[in-house]
Amino acid sequence: MYDFSELEKYIDSLENIGVGMADLKVMIDHEEVFHRGVGYSDAAQTKIMDGDDIMWLFSTSKVITCTAAMRLVDRGELSPDDTLDKYLPEYAEMTVRDADGTVRPAQRKITIRDLFAMTAGFNYDPLHQLRRSYAAYHGGTEDPESLKGKIPGSLIELGKSDEITVRNFARAVADIPLHFEPSTHYAYSICHDILGAVIEVVSGMSLGEYMKKYIFDPLGMNDTGFVLPEEKKHRLAVGYEYVNVTNTSRLVDQGCEYSTAPGFESGGAGICSTVNDYVKLVDTLACGGTSKDGYFLMKPETVAMMGVNQLTQSALADFCAEPRKYGYGWGYCGRVHIRPEVSLALSPAGEFGWDGAAATYCLVDSENKLSLFFGTYVRGQNQYMYNRVHTHIRDLVYKSVNK
């Protein structure tokens, strides 16, 4: 059968290199083949990680949001080639700020594919600026007057409101010049937050309601959502901050700065979940879009689309600027493996998934019906987590199942 002894040894060693807590589950064809938790989920260090501990996902939220959008593509309600202004009219006439500071009319329209592929021309500034604006107007220490000239007026006005929604955030962002012509470059950004607004328009539901009805409830992801209920807060695992020099970690409060304000559902980074919940989604995708219990999420052909690179050569050059991305491109929700001979990864071409700011990591391999989710909360020097821990876990999984 499988030999996971080397993988188990490595997971057990993570505490020794500064990963205070971690939990890995591997699925093959709807069956759990490996599960190992290390470290403690509570500050008193009495409860070992067990798969039901709640963690903020940060950017592994993107896989859920893009799956929700791909379900609409699967049903013909949304096309990657549609222009964004078909659903959000405020994006009909965008502007671009060139390198010299000149603002001019955009020559291309943003498409839905650009939102999936991070090629729309956004960056992450609007979300950070909105958080700063909201804090200033709702009890923060910063003088709201000091924001003028530093933050776009549309975000300042939105920050004054009591409730920030996905749709009014998208409206505010439409007033801000893009950083490049759509489709010409890749930039990690708020694209999937804007995609969340598109999902709301197409479905006629809030993003959270749509995910609950068509993903969370049918898959039994009962501990997943944009809000951590009061009665579940005791299950929120502790967080750690990594100290690179000493390869140790220290306790910090686990939180998510992308939960900007009440009512704002960040499809890009604002979902919390558990290892046991999240693997139900990636397992469903790895098994062609149908869950173990027979819930039909999407067609196998649609899942296969998610494992195909969507970046042009110029955009791919931007994406591959980081060493961990060699041999990978970007598809409809995150990285896609396109050249194993370059990456030297043991996973096959077409493997896809993504990671998060607190070092969570997921993988979907529909060729082998294999999936995994690595749950943790480690902030700080995450290049080590991305470049070493994640890639080593990936390759040890494939070594284990191929022995």
C-alpha positions as CSV (number, residue, x, y, z in Angstrom):
1,M,0.0,0.0,0.0
2,Y,1.4,3.4,0.9
3,D,4.4,4.2,3.1
4,F,4.0,7.5,4.9
5,S,6.7,6.9,7.5
6,E,9.0,9.6,6.0
7,L,6.2,12.1,5.7
8,E,5.1,11.4,9.3
9,K,8.6,11.9,10.6
10,Y,8.9,15.2,8.8
11,I,5.5,16.5,10.1
12,D,6.6,15.5,13.6
13,S,9.9,17.5,13.2
14,L,8.2,20.8,12.3
15,E,8.0,22.0,15.9
16,N,11.8,21.7,16.0
17,I,12.2,24.2,13.2
18,G,9.8,26.8,14.5
19,V,6.4,25.6,13.2
20,G,4.5,25.8,16.5
21,M,1.5,23.9,15.3
22,A,0.4,22.1,12.1
23,D,-2.1,19.6,10.8
24,L,-1.9,17.8,7.4
25,K,-4.5,15.6,5.8
26,V,-4.1,13.7,2.5
27,M,-7.0,12.2,0.6
28,I,-7.1,9.8,-2.4
29,D,-10.3,9.0,-4.2
30,H,-12.5,10.2,-1.3
31,E,-10.5,8.2,1.3
32,E,-8.3,9.6,4.0
33,V,-4.8,8.1,3.6
34,F,-2.8,10.3,6.0
35,H,-3.6,12.6,8.9
36,R,-1.1,14.0,11.3
37,G,-1.3,16.9,13.7
38,V,1.6,18.3,15.7
39,G,1.8,21.1,18.3
40,Y,-1.0,22.4,20.4
41,S,-4.1,24.4,19.5
42,D,-4.3,26.2,22.8
43,A,-1.9,28.5,24.7
44,A,-1.9,26.3,27.7
45,Q,-0.6,23.5,25.4
46,T,-3.1,20.9,26.5
47,K,-4.9,20.2,23.2
48,I,-3.1,18.5,20.3
49,M,-4.1,19.6,16.8
50,D,-6.8,17.2,15.6
51,G,-8.3,18.5,12.4
52,D,-11.3,20.3,14.0
53,D,-9.3,23.3,15.1
54,I,-10.5,26.5,13.4
55,M,-7.9,28.6,11.5
56,W,-8.1,31.7,9.3
57,L,-7.3,30.7,5.8
58,F,-6.1,34.0,4.4
59,S,-5.4,33.4,0.7
60,T,-6.4,29.8,0.6
61,S,-9.8,31.4,0.7
62,K,-9.2,32.2,-3.0
63,V,-9.6,28.5,-3.9
64,I,-13.1,28.5,-2.4
65,T,-14.1,31.8,-4.1
66,C,-12.8,30.7,-7.5
67,T,-14.5,27.4,-7.1
68,A,-17.8,29.2,-6.4
69,A,-17.2,31.3,-9.6
70,M,-16.3,28.2,-11.6
71,R,-19.5,26.6,-10.6
72,L,-21.3,29.5,-12.4
73,V,-19.0,28.9,-15.4
74,D,-19.9,25.3,-15.3
75,R,-23.6,26.1,-15.5
76,G,-23.2,28.7,-18.3
77,E,-24.1,31.6,-16.0
78,L,-20.7,33.2,-16.3
79,S,-18.0,33.1,-19.0
80,P,-14.3,33.8,-18.5
81,D,-14.4,35.9,-21.7
82,D,-17.2,38.2,-20.4
83,T,-16.1,41.8,-19.7
84,L,-16.4,42.8,-16.0
85,D,-18.6,45.8,-16.9
86,K,-21.3,43.3,-18.0
87,Y,-21.9,42.6,-14.3
88,L,-20.4,45.7,-12.6
89,P,-21.2,48.7,-14.9
90,E,-18.9,51.0,-13.0
91,Y,-15.9,49.2,-14.7
92,A,-17.0,50.3,-18.2
93,E,-14.5,53.1,-18.5
94,M,-11.3,52.5,-16.5
95,T,-8.1,54.4,-16.3
96,V,-4.5,53.3,-16.1
97,R,-1.7,55.1,-14.2
98,D,1.6,54.7,-16.1
99,A,5.0,54.6,-14.6
100,D,5.5,58.3,-15.0
101,G,2.3,59.0,-13.0
102,T,0.2,59.9,-16.0
103,V,-3.4,58.8,-15.8
104,R,-5.0,57.8,-19.1
105,P,-8.0,55.9,-20.4
106,A,-7.5,52.1,-20.4
107,Q,-7.3,50.6,-23.9
108,R,-8.5,47.1,-22.8
109,K,-11.5,46.1,-20.7
110,I,-11.1,43.9,-17.7
111,T,-12.5,40.4,-18.3
112,I,-13.7,37.7,-15.9
113,R,-10.6,35.7,-16.9
114,D,-8.4,38.6,-15.8
115,L,-10.1,38.4,-12.3
116,F,-9.4,34.7,-12.1
117,A,-5.8,35.1,-13.4
118,M,-4.7,38.2,-11.4
119,T,-4.2,40.1,-14.6
120,A,-6.8,42.9,-14.2
121,G,-4.4,45.6,-13.2
122,F,-5.2,45.8,-9.5
123,N,-2.9,45.4,-6.5
124,Y,-3.6,44.9,-2.8
125,D,-3.4,48.5,-1.8
126,P,-7.2,49.2,-1.9
127,L,-8.0,46.6,0.7
128,H,-5.2,47.8,3.0
129,Q,-6.3,51.4,2.5
130,L,-9.9,50.6,3.3
131,R,-8.9,48.8,6.5
132,R,-6.9,51.9,7.5
133,S,-9.8,54.2,6.6
134,Y,-12.3,52.1,8.4
135,A,-10.2,52.0,11.6
136,A,-9.6,55.7,11.5
137,Y,-13.3,56.5,11.4
138,H,-14.3,53.8,13.9
139,G,-12.3,54.3,17.0
140,G,-8.8,54.0,15.7
141,T,-5.8,56.1,16.8
142,E,-5.2,57.7,13.4
143,D,-6.7,61.2,12.6
144,P,-9.2,60.7,9.7
145,E,-8.1,64.1,8.3
146,S,-4.6,62.7,7.9
147,L,-5.9,60.2,5.3
148,K,-6.7,62.8,2.8
149,G,-4.2,62.8,-0.1
150,K,-2.9,59.4,1.0
151,I,-6.0,57.3,0.4
152,P,-8.4,57.6,-2.6
153,G,-11.5,59.6,-1.7
154,S,-13.8,56.7,-2.7
155,L,-12.2,54.5,0.0
156,I,-12.2,57.3,2.6
157,E,-16.0,57.7,2.0
158,L,-16.5,54.0,2.2
159,G,-14.5,53.8,5.4
160,K,-16.9,56.2,7.1
161,S,-19.8,53.8,6.7
162,D,-21.0,51.4,9.4
163,E,-21.0,48.4,7.0
164,I,-18.7,47.6,4.1
165,T,-20.0,45.1,1.6
166,V,-18.4,43.3,-1.3
167,R,-20.4,45.3,-3.8
168,N,-19.7,48.8,-2.4
169,F,-16.1,47.9,-2.1
170,A,-16.0,47.0,-5.8
171,R,-17.7,50.3,-6.6
172,A,-15.1,52.3,-4.7
173,V,-12.2,50.4,-6.4
174,A,-13.6,51.3,-9.9
175,D,-12.7,54.9,-9.2
176,I,-9.0,54.1,-8.8
177,P,-6.6,53.9,-11.8
178,L,-5.3,50.5,-12.7
179,H,-1.6,49.8,-12.5
180,F,-1.3,48.3,-16.0
181,E,-3.4,47.4,-19.0
182,P,-5.6,44.4,-18.3
183,S,-4.2,41.0,-19.5
184,T,-0.7,42.4,-20.1
185,H,0.8,41.6,-16.7
186,Y,0.3,39.5,-13.5
187,A,0.0,41.1,-10.1
188,Y,-1.2,39.4,-6.9
189,S,-4.1,41.6,-5.9
190,I,-7.7,42.1,-4.9
191,C,-8.9,40.4,-8.1
192,H,-10.7,37.6,-6.2
193,D,-12.5,40.1,-3.9
194,I,-13.9,41.8,-7.1
195,L,-14.8,38.3,-8.4
196,G,-16.8,37.9,-5.2
197,A,-18.9,40.9,-6.2
198,V,-19.5,39.3,-9.6
199,I,-20.7,36.1,-7.9
200,E,-23.1,38.2,-5.9
201,V,-24.5,39.9,-9.0
202,V,-24.9,36.7,-11.1
203,S,-26.4,34.7,-8.2
204,G,-28.5,37.4,-6.6
205,M,-27.1,36.3,-3.2
206,S,-24.4,37.5,-0.9
207,L,-21.1,35.7,-1.4
208,G,-21.4,34.0,2.0
209,E,-25.0,32.9,1.3
210,Y,-24.0,31.5,-2.1
211,M,-21.0,29.6,-0.7
212,K,-23.1,28.2,2.1
213,K,-25.9,27.0,-0.1
214,Y,-23.8,25.5,-2.9
215,I,-20.5,24.6,-1.3
216,F,-20.4,24.5,2.5
217,D,-23.7,22.9,3.4
218,P,-23.7,20.2,0.6
219,L,-20.1,19.2,1.4
220,G,-20.7,19.3,5.2
221,M,-18.2,22.1,5.7
222,N,-20.0,23.2,8.9
223,D,-17.1,25.1,10.4
224,T,-16.3,27.2,7.4
225,G,-17.4,30.8,6.7
226,F,-16.6,34.5,6.8
227,V,-17.7,34.9,10.4
228,L,-16.4,33.0,13.5
229,P,-19.5,32.5,15.6
230,E,-19.2,33.4,19.3
231,E,-19.9,29.8,20.3
232,K,-17.0,28.5,18.2
233,K,-14.4,31.0,19.3
234,H,-13.0,28.6,21.9
235,R,-12.0,26.4,19.0
236,L,-9.9,29.0,17.3
237,A,-6.3,27.6,17.4
238,V,-3.5,29.7,18.7
239,G,-1.2,31.5,16.3
240,Y,2.5,31.7,16.0
241,E,5.1,34.1,14.6
242,Y,8.2,32.6,13.0
243,V,11.6,33.9,14.0
244,N,13.9,33.3,11.1
245,V,17.3,33.8,12.9
246,T,16.6,31.2,15.6
247,N,14.2,29.0,13.7
248,T,11.7,29.2,16.5
249,S,8.3,30.7,16.9
250,R,6.4,32.6,19.6
251,L,2.7,32.7,20.4
252,V,0.6,35.5,18.9
253,D,-3.2,36.0,18.8
254,Q,-4.7,34.4,15.7
255,G,-6.6,37.0,13.7
256,C,-7.4,38.0,10.1
257,E,-6.9,41.6,9.1
258,Y,-8.8,40.9,5.9
259,S,-12.1,40.7,7.9
260,T,-12.0,44.5,7.4
261,A,-15.4,45.4,8.8
262,P,-18.8,43.8,9.8
263,G,-20.5,42.7,6.6
264,F,-17.4,42.6,4.4
265,E,-16.9,39.1,3.0
266,S,-13.4,39.0,1.5
267,G,-13.3,36.3,-1.1
268,G,-9.6,36.8,-1.4
269,A,-8.6,36.2,2.2
270,G,-11.4,36.4,4.7
271,I,-12.6,32.8,5.3
272,C,-12.0,30.6,8.4
273,S,-12.1,26.8,8.3
274,T,-10.7,23.6,9.7
275,V,-8.5,20.9,8.1
276,N,-11.4,18.4,8.2
277,D,-13.7,20.9,6.4
278,Y,-11.3,22.1,3.8
279,V,-10.2,18.7,2.6
280,K,-13.9,18.0,1.6
281,L,-13.6,20.7,-1.0
282,V,-10.2,19.8,-2.4
283,D,-11.2,16.1,-2.4
284,T,-14.3,16.9,-4.4
285,L,-12.3,18.8,-6.9
286,A,-9.7,16.1,-7.2
287,C,-12.4,13.5,-7.8
288,G,-13.8,15.3,-10.8
289,G,-16.2,17.7,-9.1
290,T,-18.4,15.1,-7.3
291,S,-18.2,14.6,-3.5
292,K,-17.9,11.3,-1.6
293,D,-21.6,11.6,-0.8
294,G,-22.5,12.2,-4.5
295,Y,-23.0,16.0,-4.4
296,F,-22.4,17.3,-7.9
297,L,-20.4,20.5,-7.6
298,M,-19.2,20.8,-11.2
299,K,-18.3,18.7,-14.3
300,P,-14.8,17.0,-14.5
301,E,-14.1,19.2,-17.6
302,T,-14.6,22.3,-15.5
303,V,-12.2,21.0,-12.8
304,A,-9.7,20.3,-15.6
305,M,-9.9,24.0,-16.7
306,M,-8.7,25.0,-13.2
307,G,-5.5,23.1,-13.8
308,V,-4.6,25.0,-17.0
309,N,-2.3,28.1,-17.1
310,Q,-4.1,31.3,-18.0
311,L,-1.1,33.6,-18.1
312,T,0.4,35.1,-21.3
313,Q,4.2,35.0,-21.6
314,S,4.6,38.5,-20.2
315,A,2.3,37.8,-17.3
316,L,4.0,34.4,-16.7
317,A,7.3,36.3,-16.4
318,D,5.9,38.4,-13.6
319,F,4.5,35.3,-11.8
320,C,7.8,33.4,-12.1
321,A,9.8,36.2,-10.5
322,E,9.7,34.2,-7.2
323,P,11.8,31.0,-7.2
324,R,9.1,28.8,-5.8
325,K,7.0,29.5,-8.9
326,Y,9.4,28.1,-11.5
327,G,7.6,25.5,-13.6
328,Y,4.3,26.8,-12.4
329,G,1.7,29.2,-14.0
330,W,-1.5,30.6,-12.7
331,G,-4.9,29.1,-13.6
332,Y,-8.5,29.8,-12.4
333,C,-7.7,29.9,-8.7
334,G,-4.0,29.7,-8.0
335,R,-0.8,28.0,-9.1
336,V,-0.9,25.3,-11.8
337,H,1.9,22.9,-12.5
338,I,2.9,23.3,-16.1
339,R,6.5,22.1,-16.4
340,P,7.7,19.3,-14.1
341,E,11.1,19.3,-15.7
342,V,11.6,22.8,-14.6
343,S,10.0,22.7,-11.2
344,L,11.5,19.3,-10.3
345,A,8.3,18.8,-8.3
346,L,7.0,15.2,-8.0
347,S,3.4,16.2,-8.6
348,P,2.1,15.8,-12.2
349,A,1.4,18.6,-14.6
350,G,-2.1,20.0,-14.0
351,E,-1.8,19.9,-10.2
352,F,-3.2,23.1,-8.8
353,G,-3.9,25.0,-5.5
354,W,-2.6,27.8,-3.4
355,D,-1.4,28.9,0.0
356,G,-2.0,31.7,2.5
357,A,-0.3,34.4,4.6
358,A,-0.4,32.2,7.7
359,A,1.2,29.3,5.7
360,T,-1.8,27.2,5.0
361,Y,-1.4,25.1,1.7
362,C,-3.7,23.1,-0.5
363,L,-3.2,20.8,-3.5
364,V,-5.6,19.3,-6.0
365,D,-4.4,16.5,-8.4
366,S,-7.3,15.2,-10.4
367,E,-5.1,12.8,-12.4
368,N,-4.5,10.8,-9.3
369,K,-7.6,11.9,-7.4
370,L,-5.2,13.1,-4.7
371,S,-5.7,16.2,-2.6
372,L,-4.2,17.6,0.6
373,F,-4.6,20.5,3.0
374,F,-1.9,21.7,5.4
375,G,-3.4,23.8,8.2
376,T,-1.4,26.0,10.4
377,Y,-1.0,29.6,11.5
378,V,2.5,30.9,11.3
379,R,3.2,34.5,10.4
380,G,6.5,36.2,9.8
381,Q,9.1,34.6,7.6
382,N,6.7,32.7,5.3
383,Q,9.1,32.4,2.4
384,Y,10.6,29.6,4.4
385,M,7.2,28.0,4.7
386,Y,6.4,28.5,1.0
387,N,9.8,27.6,-0.4
388,R,10.8,24.7,1.9
389,V,8.0,23.3,4.0
390,H,5.2,23.3,1.5
391,T,7.3,21.9,-1.4
392,H,8.9,19.3,0.8
393,I,5.5,18.1,2.1
394,R,4.2,18.0,-1.6
395,D,7.1,15.8,-2.7
396,L,7.0,13.6,0.4
397,V,3.3,12.9,-0.3
398,Y,4.1,11.7,-3.8
399,K,7.1,9.7,-2.6
400,S,4.8,8.0,-0.1
401,V,2.0,7.1,-2.4
402,N,4.4,5.9,-5.2
403,K,6.5,3.6,-3.2
